[in-house]
Amino acid sequence: MLQIVINVLPVTVFFLIIGCTNPFTTREGQVEKPEINQPGGKSIYDPAVNPDIVFTNLQKAIQEKNIEEYMRCLIPETQNGNVHTFVFLPEQHFSNEFAKQPWTLNDEQNYFIQLSRSQKGDYPKLDLTLADGGNIPLNPITPTSVNDSLETGSVKYQLSVLYSRDSVKVYSGILQFKLYRSNIPPEIWYIYFWRDNALNKKYDNSWTALKLYYRKKAL
């Protein structure tokens, strides 16, 4: 009997070892990683001390539906006693409607607040892609403005709005930004000019159409 126990015990121990999970190993790859940059998250936004950070912050603010950070990407109306003007040039197809009531920073803020609101949990879910995820070229507006006034070329964009699990709308077009660097430390860059154009005459798919929809909805 003793001999049987001696022979069986090592086999039993072996199977117990390989059948158990090592309590000292990590579950990397098995544990669901927390989502980042989701609405309600607390991402860190770097001060836009270079113009590329403006684009990064803009995309992140849209994804997170963060109205404060979204508006920080745009030039404030007043700063240190100076008055600034934010200019949005809409897709020309809608120019008559915007001519009656020029677009302002308040319009921009109100539109984004309305877009972000929903009765469907964390919907809508927003995502903005600029230049197909590549670099956005920047050029001085004048030969001597390389340090404080820059403009992009024509930048292709795609704004996806997932209104619910089975309802999505994609807005796409071509935009141009002009940026200004404040002379107030820490010398932040802002977007002060925004031009929008539709792709292939699909005017209702342009960003202008989305902004106009929410302006009319608020009336």
Phi, psi and chi 1 to 4 in degrees:
 res  aa     phi    psi   chi1   chi2   chi3   chi4
   1 MET       -  -44.9 -177.1   66.2  178.5      -
   2 LEU   -58.6  -38.8 -179.7   59.6      -      -
   3 GLN   -64.6  -37.9 -176.0   64.3   36.8      -
   4 ILE   -64.6  -44.1  -66.4  174.6      -      -
   5 VAL   -60.8  -43.1  172.1      -      -      -
   6 ILE   -62.1  -37.8  -66.9  173.2      -      -
   7 ASN   -76.1  -36.4  -69.5  -23.9      -      -
   8 VAL   -79.8  -34.0  172.1      -      -      -
   9 LEU   -56.6  -48.3 -175.0   58.7      -      -
  10 PRO   -60.6  -37.4  -22.2   34.8      -      -
  11 VAL   -66.4  -42.5  176.4      -      -      -
  12 THR   -62.2  -45.6  -56.3      -      -      -
  13 VAL   -61.4  -39.5  171.9      -      -      -
  14 PHE   -59.9  -47.8  171.9   75.9      -      -
  15 PHE   -69.8  -32.0  -78.7  104.9      -      -
  16 LEU   -64.7  -37.9  -75.4  172.6      -      -
  17 ILE   -67.0  -49.3  -67.8  173.0      -      -
  18 ILE   -75.0  -19.0   64.5  172.0      -      -
  19 GLY   -85.9   -9.9      -      -      -      -
  20 CYS  -103.2  153.6  -65.1      -      -      -
  21 THR   -85.9  133.5  -59.5      -      -      -
  22 ASN   -65.3  117.6 -172.6  -19.5      -      -
  23 PRO   -68.8   -9.5   26.5  -35.1      -      -
  24 PHE  -100.2   -0.3  -59.9  101.5      -      -
  25 THR   -89.8  153.7   59.5      -      -      -
  26 THR   -86.9  165.3   64.1      -      -      -
  27 ARG  -104.4   31.7  -63.4  177.4   59.6 -156.1
  28 GLU   -60.7  132.4 -176.3  176.3   -1.0      -
  29 GLY    90.3  -17.3      -      -      -      -
  30 GLN  -104.1  -30.3  -58.9  175.4   29.1      -
  31 VAL   -81.7  133.3  178.5      -      -      -
  32 GLU   -68.5  122.3 -176.7  177.9   -9.8      -
  33 LYS   -76.6  142.5  -64.8 -179.3  179.2  179.4
  34 PRO   -67.4  145.1   24.0  -33.0      -      -
  35 GLU   -75.9  146.0  -67.4 -177.4  -15.7      -
  36 ILE  -118.0  163.4   59.9  173.1      -      -
  37 ASN    58.2   33.8  -64.5  -18.1      -      -
  38 GLN  -100.1  158.4  -67.3  -60.4  -50.1      -
  39 PRO   -52.6  135.4  -25.5   33.3      -      -
  40 GLY    88.2   -5.9      -      -      -      -
  41 GLY   -74.6  174.3      -      -      -      -
  42 LYS  -124.5   58.1  -63.5 -178.5  179.3 -180.0
  43 SER   -68.2  154.5  -64.6      -      -      -
  44 ILE   -93.0  127.9  -63.8  174.5      -      -
  45 TYR  -104.4  119.3  -70.9   76.9      -      -
  46 ASP   -74.2  142.4  -64.8  -36.6      -      -
  47 PRO   -58.9  138.4  -21.4   32.3      -      -
  48 ALA   -79.8   69.5      -      -      -      -
  49 VAL   -79.6   -8.3  -67.9      -      -      -
  50 ASN  -136.5  154.1   70.3   61.9      -      -
  51 PRO   -63.6  -28.9   17.6  -29.4      -      -
  52 ASP   -61.7  -31.2  -69.5  -27.4      -      -
  53 ILE   -67.2  -29.7  -62.6  176.8      -      -
  54 VAL   -58.7  -45.5  178.8      -      -      -
  55 PHE   -66.8  -40.4  -52.5  135.6      -      -
  56 THR   -62.2  -46.2  -60.2      -      -      -
  57 ASN   -65.8  -36.3  -73.1  -11.8      -      -
  58 LEU   -63.5  -46.3  179.8   67.2      -      -
  59 GLN   -64.5  -41.6  -69.6  172.3  -75.6      -
  60 LYS   -67.3  -41.5 -169.6 -170.4  -58.4 -176.7
  61 ALA   -64.5  -36.9      -      -      -      -
  62 ILE   -67.2  -45.1  -72.3  174.5      -      -
  63 GLN   -62.6  -38.2 -173.9 -178.9   43.6      -
  64 GLU   -91.1   -2.4  -62.8 -175.5   -8.2      -
  65 LYS    54.0   46.7  -63.3 -177.8  -75.1 -169.4
  66 ASN   -99.8   98.5 -171.8  -36.8      -      -
  67 ILE   -65.4  -37.5 -178.6   60.7      -      -
  68 GLU   -63.5  -46.9  -69.4   80.3    9.8      -
  69 GLU   -71.5  -32.3  -67.1  -63.6  -19.7      -
  70 TYR   -59.8  -47.0 -179.9   83.7      -      -
  71 MET   -71.3  -24.6  -64.2  -54.9  -63.4      -
  72 ARG   -69.4  -16.2  -75.5 -166.5 -178.4  104.8
  73 CYS   -77.4  -16.6  -63.6      -      -      -
  74 LEU  -106.2  147.3  -50.7  176.5      -      -
  75 ILE   -64.7  132.8 -164.5  163.6      -      -
  76 PRO   -71.3  155.2   24.4  -31.9      -      -
  77 GLU   -66.0  -37.8  -69.6 -178.4  -21.5      -
  78 THR  -133.2  143.7   58.4      -      -      -
  79 GLN  -155.0  117.1 -171.7  178.9   57.2      -
  80 ASN    54.3   40.6 -161.9   30.3      -      -
  81 GLY    84.4   -8.2      -      -      -      -
  82 ASN   -93.4  141.2  -63.4  -38.5      -      -
  83 VAL  -101.4  130.0  178.3      -      -      -
  84 HIS  -118.9  157.1  -54.8  -69.7      -      -
  85 THR  -122.1  124.5  -59.4      -      -      -
  86 PHE   -90.9  130.7  171.0   73.1      -      -
  87 VAL  -118.7  124.6  176.8      -      -      -
  88 PHE  -116.5  117.2  174.0   68.8      -      -
  89 LEU   -99.4  111.0  -69.9 -174.0      -      -
  90 PRO   -75.1  167.3   30.0  -35.7      -      -
  91 GLU   -52.7  131.4  157.0   56.8   47.4      -
  92 GLN   -58.4  -26.0  -68.6 -175.4   -4.4      -
  93 HIS   -58.9  -27.9 -179.8   77.2      -      -
  94 PHE  -106.6   13.7  -58.8  105.2      -      -
  95 SER   -60.8  -34.2   58.8      -      -      -
  96 ASN   -63.9  -40.8  -73.0  -20.3      -      -
  97 GLU   -67.8  -34.4  -62.0 -164.9   59.3      -
  98 PHE   -80.6  -23.1  -78.1   85.5      -      -
  99 ALA   -65.5  -34.0      -      -      -      -
 100 LYS   -66.8  -32.9  -59.7  173.3 -173.8  175.5
 101 GLN  -146.8   93.1 -174.1  179.4   -6.1      -
 102 PRO   -56.3  148.2  -24.0   33.9      -      -
 103 TRP   -77.6  133.8 -167.5 -102.1      -      -
 104 THR  -122.0  174.4   66.6      -      -      -
 105 LEU   -62.1  -36.2  -81.6  177.1      -      -
 106 ASN   -62.8  -40.0  -79.3  -23.2      -      -
 107 ASP   -61.6  -42.2  -70.5  -44.3      -      -
 108 GLU   -61.6  -43.9 -168.1   71.3   35.2      -
 109 GLN   -67.3  -45.0  178.1  171.0  -63.5      -
 110 ASN   -63.8  -40.9  -68.7  -23.2      -      -
 111 TYR   -61.1  -44.8  131.1   77.5      -      -
 112 PHE   -69.8  -35.2 -168.2   68.3      -      -
 113 ILE   -62.9  -45.5  -70.4  173.3      -      -
 114 GLN   -65.0  -41.7  -70.5 -173.8   76.3      -
 115 LEU   -60.2  -36.5  173.9   63.4      -      -
 116 SER   -79.5  -19.0  -58.4      -      -      -
 117 ARG   -81.7  147.1  -72.4  175.2  175.7  171.4
 118 SER  -166.2  155.1  173.4      -      -      -
 119 GLN   -97.2    8.7  -58.6  -62.3  -38.9      -
 120 LYS  -111.4   63.2  -59.1  176.7 -178.6  178.2
 121 GLY    61.7 -124.2      -      -      -      -
 122 ASP   -92.4   12.5   60.3  -11.2      -      -
 123 TYR   -85.7  154.7  -70.8   97.6      -      -
 124 PRO   -75.3  158.2   30.6  -36.1      -      -
 125 LYS  -105.2  129.4  -64.4 -176.0  179.0 -178.5
 126 LEU  -114.5  146.2  -49.0  176.6      -      -
 127 ASP  -151.8  128.5 -174.7   68.7      -      -
 128 LEU  -117.2  129.0  172.3   64.5      -      -
 129 THR  -115.4  130.2  -60.2      -      -      -
 130 LEU  -115.3  135.7  -64.4  173.9      -      -
 131 ALA    54.7   37.3      -      -      -      -
 132 ASP    53.6   33.1  -66.5  -36.0      -      -
 133 GLY    80.2    3.9      -      -      -      -
 134 GLY   -94.7 -171.4      -      -      -      -
 135 ASN   -75.5  147.4  -66.5  -33.4      -      -
 136 ILE  -101.1  115.3  -61.6  175.7      -      -
 137 PRO   -69.1  141.4   25.1  -32.7      -      -
 138 LEU  -127.9  139.0  -72.7  162.7      -      -
 139 ASN  -133.4  148.1  -60.1  -63.0      -      -
 140 PRO   -64.2  140.8   20.0  -30.2      -      -
 141 ILE   -69.2  -36.5  -65.0  175.9      -      -
 142 THR  -126.2  163.6   67.8      -      -      -
 143 PRO   -57.2  -23.9  -26.5   35.5      -      -
 144 THR  -108.2    9.2   59.2      -      -      -
 145 SER  -104.0   21.2   69.0      -      -      -
 146 VAL   -60.5  -24.9   64.9      -      -      -
 147 ASN   -94.6  -12.2  -66.8  -39.5      -      -
 148 ASP  -141.8   -9.3   59.1   15.9      -      -
 149 SER  -143.6  113.0  -60.5      -      -      -
 150 LEU  -128.3  159.0  -59.9  173.4      -      -
 151 GLU  -138.2  149.3   62.0 -177.5   -9.5      -
 152 THR   -86.7  164.4   68.9      -      -      -
 153 GLY   -79.3 -156.5      -      -      -      -
 154 SER   -78.7  119.9  -64.0      -      -      -
 155 VAL  -112.8  121.7  177.7      -      -      -
 156 LYS   -77.0  136.7 -166.0  172.9 -179.4  180.0
 157 TYR  -129.9  158.9   69.6   81.8      -      -
 158 GLN  -144.5  117.6  180.0  171.6  -66.3      -
 159 LEU  -111.2  114.1  174.7   63.1      -      -
 160 SER   -98.9  129.4  -61.1      -      -      -
 161 VAL  -120.5  107.0 -176.9      -      -      -
 162 LEU   -92.6   99.5 -173.8   63.9      -      -
 163 TYR   -73.7  -30.7  -70.4  100.8      -      -
 164 SER  -158.4 -177.5   64.2      -      -      -
 165 ARG   -58.9  -30.9 -172.7 -177.3  -62.8  -87.4
 166 ASP  -122.4   22.0   54.6    0.6      -      -
 167 SER  -137.7  112.5  175.6      -      -      -
 168 VAL  -134.4  144.7   62.0      -      -      -
 169 LYS  -131.0  132.6  173.6   74.4  173.2  179.1
 170 VAL  -113.0  122.3  177.7      -      -      -
 171 TYR  -103.9  134.0  -61.7   88.2      -      -
 172 SER  -144.3  157.4   58.6      -      -      -
 173 GLY   173.3 -158.9      -      -      -      -
 174 ILE  -128.6  130.6  -63.9  174.0      -      -
 175 LEU  -122.8  164.3   60.6   76.5      -      -
 176 GLN  -136.7  131.4 -179.9 -166.5   21.8      -
 177 PHE  -110.4  148.7  -73.3  142.5      -      -
 178 LYS  -121.0  136.8  -68.2 -176.0 -179.1 -179.8
 179 LEU  -122.8  148.6  -62.4   95.0      -      -
 180 TYR  -129.7  140.0  162.9   79.0      -      -
 181 ARG  -103.2  124.0 -171.1 -176.4   71.8  172.4
 182 SER   -67.5  147.0  169.1      -      -      -
 183 ASN   -91.8    8.5   57.6    8.6      -      -
 184 ILE   -94.0  123.5  -57.1  171.5      -      -
 185 PRO   -53.9  138.4  -25.9   35.0      -      -
 186 PRO   -88.0   27.9   32.8  -35.0      -      -
 187 GLU    57.3   69.7  -59.9 -178.2  -24.8      -
 188 ILE   -85.0  145.9  -59.6  -61.5      -      -
 189 TRP   -91.7  142.6  -74.2   89.3      -      -
 190 TYR  -135.2  153.6  -59.6   98.0      -      -
 191 ILE   -85.2  125.3  -63.6  168.2      -      -
 192 TYR  -118.7   -9.0   73.7   88.8      -      -
 193 PHE  -140.2  133.3  175.3   94.5      -      -
 194 TRP  -141.0  114.6 -177.8  -20.8      -      -
 195 ARG  -110.3  137.8 -176.5 -163.1  -59.2  -87.6
 196 ASP  -123.0  139.0 -176.0   38.8      -      -
 197 ASN  -137.6  141.6  -69.4  106.1      -      -
 198 ALA   -76.1  160.6      -      -      -      -
 199 LEU  -100.8  130.2  -85.6  175.5      -      -
 200 ASN    53.0   37.2  -56.4  -41.6      -      -
 201 LYS    61.2   21.5  -62.7 -176.2  178.6 -179.6
 202 LYS   -89.1   73.2  -65.5 -178.6  178.6  179.4
 203 TYR   -62.9  -37.8  -53.5  117.7      -      -
 204 ASP   -71.9   -9.5  -70.0  -22.2      -      -
 205 ASN   -97.8    4.1  -69.1  -16.9      -      -
 206 SER   -83.6  161.8   67.3      -      -      -
 207 TRP   -63.9  -33.9 -150.3  -32.4      -      -
 208 THR   -57.3  -44.8  -59.5      -      -      -
 209 ALA   -60.8  -38.3      -      -      -      -
 210 LEU   -65.6  -45.7  178.6   65.5      -      -
 211 LYS   -64.2  -41.6  -67.0 -175.6  178.6 -174.3
 212 LEU   -65.1  -37.2 -174.8   59.1      -      -
 213 TYR   -58.2  -45.8  168.2   78.0      -      -
 214 TYR   -76.0  -27.6  -79.3  106.0      -      -
 215 ARG   -64.3  -47.1  171.1 -172.1  -94.3 -175.9
 216 LYS   -65.1  -36.6  -69.7 -179.6  176.3  179.1
 217 LYS   -63.5  -31.1 -172.2  176.4  179.5 -179.0
 218 ALA   -79.6  -14.5      -      -      -      -
 219 LEU   -74.7      -  -63.9  177.6      -      -
